[in-house]
């Protein structure tokens, strides 16, 4: 069984190079799924990857629609 890596919100924010408050807002809105254990929020690596991939696709789609 493979164990997936997960990050605290602070670690995830560092990886994405955004403020911790921003990732907390993304989690709160449901944009990035997360789970809470022992009073801290955590995000799986795969969820961050999905967010990055979807965000890039959305940016490309938006740019194409503006042309």
C-alpha positions as CSV (number, residue, x, y, z in Angstrom):
1,X,0.0,0.0,0.0
2,X,1.4,3.4,-1.0
3,X,1.0,6.3,1.4
4,X,0.4,9.6,-0.3
5,X,2.3,12.6,0.9
6,X,0.3,15.5,2.4
7,X,1.1,19.0,3.5
8,X,0.0,21.5,6.2
9,X,-1.6,24.6,4.8
10,X,1.7,26.5,5.5
11,X,3.7,23.9,3.5
12,X,1.2,23.9,0.7
13,X,1.3,27.7,0.5
14,X,5.1,27.6,0.3
15,X,4.9,25.0,-2.5
16,X,2.4,27.1,-4.5
17,X,4.3,30.4,-3.6
18,X,1.1,32.0,-2.3
19,X,0.1,33.3,1.1
20,X,-1.2,30.8,3.7
21,X,-4.4,32.9,3.9
22,X,-5.0,32.4,0.2
23,X,-4.7,28.6,0.4
24,X,-7.0,28.6,3.5
25,X,-9.6,30.5,1.5
26,X,-9.2,27.9,-1.4
27,X,-9.8,25.1,1.2
28,X,-12.7,26.9,2.8
29,X,-14.4,27.4,-0.6
30,X,-13.9,23.8,-1.5
31,X,-11.6,24.6,-4.4
32,X,-8.8,22.5,-2.8
33,X,-10.1,19.6,-0.8
34,X,-8.4,19.2,2.6
35,X,-8.9,17.3,5.9
36,X,-8.4,18.3,9.5
37,X,-6.6,16.2,12.1
38,X,-5.5,17.1,15.6
39,X,-6.6,20.7,15.0
40,X,-4.6,21.3,11.8
41,X,-5.6,21.3,8.1
42,X,-3.8,19.1,5.6
43,X,-3.9,18.8,1.8
44,X,-2.8,15.8,-0.2
45,X,-0.1,16.2,-2.8
46,X,-2.5,14.9,-5.5
47,X,-5.0,17.7,-4.7
48,X,-2.4,20.4,-5.1
49,X,-1.4,18.8,-8.5
50,X,-5.0,18.8,-9.6
51,X,-5.4,22.4,-8.6
52,X,-2.3,23.4,-10.5
53,X,-3.3,21.5,-13.6
54,X,-6.9,22.8,-13.5
55,X,-5.8,26.3,-12.9
56,X,-3.5,26.2,-15.9
57,X,-6.2,24.9,-18.1
58,X,-8.6,27.6,-16.9
59,X,-6.1,30.3,-17.6
60,X,-5.5,29.0,-21.2
61,X,-9.3,28.8,-21.8
62,X,-9.8,32.3,-20.5
63,X,-6.9,33.7,-22.6
64,X,-8.3,32.0,-25.8
65,X,-11.8,33.4,-25.1
66,X,-10.4,36.9,-24.9
67,X,-8.7,36.8,-28.3
